[in-house]
Amino acid sequence: MKENQDDIRNHVKTEAVVLHIDEENTIIHKDEAEQFECVLIKSGTEETEIDIYADADFIELEKDSLSTDDFASGAVIKYIVNPQKMHAGNNYGYIHIVSYTQHLKINVSVICKKADESEDFEVRRRKTGTI
């Protein structure tokens, strides 16, 4: 009986993992591909697996997942904003960070001016109805 009580006292209690990101909104004016990074901070001692994905083609992620081991050396989410996969003007997307208890999003907003397009543009509206 004494051995069982000692085992229970010596058992390490794990704490649930809570994730935080150091930056939630990225607004960029880009004409060339560039790499960016965001630090992911974890509190808690529980083992976890984290999935990472982007919902826009112009956001290219270096990794698509992180594990608890990645936090020992500092968990950094690296991504490239690729203007070749954007249209001229405003481009919007999110980087999703998903664990079994949380879903975080990083907003990535990019204003892109294509090199072959001028700053002036015409907005055409189609009229509906009868004349």
C-alpha beads as a LAMMPS data file, in Angstrom:
LAMMPS data file: protein, C-alpha beads

131 atoms
130 bonds

1 atom types
1 bond types

-500.0 500.0 xlo xhi
-500.0 500.0 ylo yhi
-500.0 500.0 zlo zhi

Masses

1 110.0

Atoms # bond

1 1 1 0.000 0.000 0.000
2 1 1 2.834 2.411 0.875
3 1 1 4.448 1.785 -2.527
4 1 1 1.227 2.743 -4.334
5 1 1 0.974 6.026 -2.384
6 1 1 4.598 6.882 -3.205
7 1 1 3.923 6.197 -6.905
8 1 1 0.916 8.510 -6.851
9 1 1 2.863 11.340 -5.158
10 1 1 5.794 10.974 -7.562
11 1 1 3.584 10.947 -10.630
12 1 1 4.157 14.137 -12.609
13 1 1 0.933 15.909 -13.406
14 1 1 0.787 17.272 -16.931
15 1 1 -0.803 20.622 -17.654
16 1 1 -2.906 21.235 -20.742
17 1 1 -1.101 23.004 -23.557
18 1 1 -2.113 26.588 -24.297
19 1 1 -0.730 28.240 -27.442
20 1 1 -0.082 31.936 -28.021
21 1 1 1.261 33.728 -31.079
22 1 1 3.391 36.843 -30.929
23 1 1 1.740 38.464 -33.959
24 1 1 -1.791 37.983 -35.214
25 1 1 -2.021 40.407 -38.106
26 1 1 0.445 40.894 -40.936
27 1 1 -0.073 43.675 -43.479
28 1 1 2.550 43.784 -46.173
29 1 1 3.228 45.789 -49.343
30 1 1 5.124 43.343 -51.552
31 1 1 6.340 43.046 -55.098
32 1 1 8.929 40.313 -54.415
33 1 1 8.796 37.017 -52.518
34 1 1 9.953 37.352 -48.930
35 1 1 10.092 35.080 -45.906
36 1 1 8.374 35.992 -42.651
37 1 1 8.141 34.267 -39.307
38 1 1 5.897 34.155 -36.285
39 1 1 6.859 32.795 -32.869
40 1 1 4.487 30.282 -31.313
41 1 1 4.556 30.186 -27.502
42 1 1 3.381 27.159 -25.538
43 1 1 2.517 26.910 -21.868
44 1 1 1.770 23.573 -20.241
45 1 1 3.672 20.303 -20.200
46 1 1 1.344 17.989 -22.088
47 1 1 2.527 16.282 -25.280
48 1 1 0.854 17.808 -28.320
49 1 1 0.784 17.722 -32.103
50 1 1 -0.020 20.956 -33.949
51 1 1 -1.190 21.181 -37.558
52 1 1 -0.434 24.289 -39.609
53 1 1 -2.016 25.211 -42.937
54 1 1 -2.725 28.283 -45.053
55 1 1 -5.997 28.959 -46.825
56 1 1 -4.462 31.085 -49.614
57 1 1 -2.072 29.934 -52.347
58 1 1 0.244 32.939 -51.978
59 1 1 1.155 31.876 -48.397
60 1 1 3.772 29.111 -48.587
61 1 1 4.526 27.405 -45.265
62 1 1 7.881 25.859 -44.424
63 1 1 6.285 23.153 -42.205
64 1 1 2.800 21.760 -41.947
65 1 1 3.067 20.529 -38.346
66 1 1 4.885 21.018 -35.035
67 1 1 5.371 18.685 -32.095
68 1 1 6.270 19.228 -28.456
69 1 1 9.950 18.702 -29.328
70 1 1 9.902 21.751 -31.623
71 1 1 9.235 24.018 -28.644
72 1 1 12.542 23.068 -26.978
73 1 1 14.437 25.033 -29.636
74 1 1 11.744 27.679 -30.106
75 1 1 8.727 27.031 -32.288
76 1 1 8.788 29.418 -35.205
77 1 1 6.298 29.331 -38.049
78 1 1 8.118 30.407 -41.217
79 1 1 6.219 31.331 -44.342
80 1 1 6.875 32.953 -47.692
81 1 1 4.558 35.499 -49.245
82 1 1 4.774 34.835 -52.986
83 1 1 3.519 37.697 -55.202
84 1 1 3.594 35.444 -58.289
85 1 1 0.539 33.695 -56.827
86 1 1 -1.347 36.946 -56.147
87 1 1 -3.526 39.266 -58.123
88 1 1 -2.930 43.005 -58.217
89 1 1 -4.439 44.822 -55.255
90 1 1 -5.472 43.426 -51.889
91 1 1 -4.881 39.738 -51.152
92 1 1 -6.149 38.117 -47.967
93 1 1 -5.447 34.814 -46.274
94 1 1 -4.976 33.095 -42.930
95 1 1 -2.419 30.769 -41.436
96 1 1 -4.309 28.269 -39.270
97 1 1 -2.658 26.729 -36.207
98 1 1 -4.689 23.807 -34.899
99 1 1 -4.171 21.629 -31.823
100 1 1 -6.734 19.323 -30.284
101 1 1 -7.902 22.124 -27.951
102 1 1 -7.295 25.340 -29.931
103 1 1 -7.589 26.906 -33.367
104 1 1 -5.531 30.095 -33.828
105 1 1 -5.392 32.210 -36.981
106 1 1 -2.790 34.647 -38.274
107 1 1 -4.267 37.179 -40.677
108 1 1 -2.018 37.845 -43.680
109 1 1 -3.054 40.836 -45.795
110 1 1 -0.889 41.798 -48.749
111 1 1 -1.124 44.711 -51.136
112 1 1 0.487 43.663 -54.385
113 1 1 1.259 45.783 -57.415
114 1 1 2.127 43.646 -60.410
115 1 1 5.203 44.885 -62.302
116 1 1 3.473 44.670 -65.673
117 1 1 0.445 46.680 -64.583
118 1 1 0.238 50.421 -64.118
119 1 1 -1.101 52.118 -61.019
120 1 1 -4.059 53.471 -62.965
121 1 1 -6.906 51.114 -63.592
122 1 1 -10.472 51.376 -64.655
123 1 1 -13.392 49.904 -62.800
124 1 1 -16.075 48.705 -65.165
125 1 1 -19.575 48.123 -63.934
126 1 1 -22.188 46.268 -65.813
127 1 1 -25.558 47.975 -65.914
128 1 1 -28.599 45.812 -65.399
129 1 1 -32.198 46.542 -66.217
130 1 1 -33.939 48.048 -69.216
131 1 1 -33.265 51.346 -70.896

Bonds

1 1 1 2
2 1 2 3
3 1 3 4
4 1 4 5
5 1 5 6
6 1 6 7
7 1 7 8
8 1 8 9
9 1 9 10
10 1 10 11
11 1 11 12
12 1 12 13
13 1 13 14
14 1 14 15
15 1 15 16
16 1 16 17
17 1 17 18
18 1 18 19
19 1 19 20
20 1 20 21
21 1 21 22
22 1 22 23
23 1 23 24
24 1 24 25
25 1 25 26
26 1 26 27
27 1 27 28
28 1 28 29
29 1 29 30
30 1 30 31
31 1 31 32
32 1 32 33
33 1 33 34
34 1 34 35
35 1 35 36
36 1 36 37
37 1 37 38
38 1 38 39
39 1 39 40
40 1 40 41
41 1 41 42
42 1 42 43
43 1 43 44
44 1 44 45
45 1 45 46
46 1 46 47
47 1 47 48
48 1 48 49
49 1 49 50
50 1 50 51
51 1 51 52
52 1 52 53
53 1 53 54
54 1 54 55
55 1 55 56
56 1 56 57
57 1 57 58
58 1 58 59
59 1 59 60
60 1 60 61
61 1 61 62
62 1 62 63
63 1 63 64
64 1 64 65
65 1 65 66
66 1 66 67
67 1 67 68
68 1 68 69
69 1 69 70
70 1 70 71
71 1 71 72
72 1 72 73
73 1 73 74
74 1 74 75
75 1 75 76
76 1 76 77
77 1 77 78
78 1 78 79
79 1 79 80
80 1 80 81
81 1 81 82
82 1 82 83
83 1 83 84
84 1 84 85
85 1 85 86
86 1 86 87
87 1 87 88
88 1 88 89
89 1 89 90
90 1 90 91
91 1 91 92
92 1 92 93
93 1 93 94
94 1 94 95
95 1 95 96
96 1 96 97
97 1 97 98
98 1 98 99
99 1 99 100
100 1 100 101
101 1 101 102
102 1 102 103
103 1 103 104
104 1 104 105
105 1 105 106
106 1 106 107
107 1 107 108
108 1 108 109
109 1 109 110
110 1 110 111
111 1 111 112
112 1 112 113
113 1 113 114
114 1 114 115
115 1 115 116
116 1 116 117
117 1 117 118
118 1 118 119
119 1 119 120
120 1 120 121
121 1 121 122
122 1 122 123
123 1 123 124
124 1 124 125
125 1 125 126
126 1 126 127
127 1 127 128
128 1 128 129
129 1 129 130
130 1 130 131
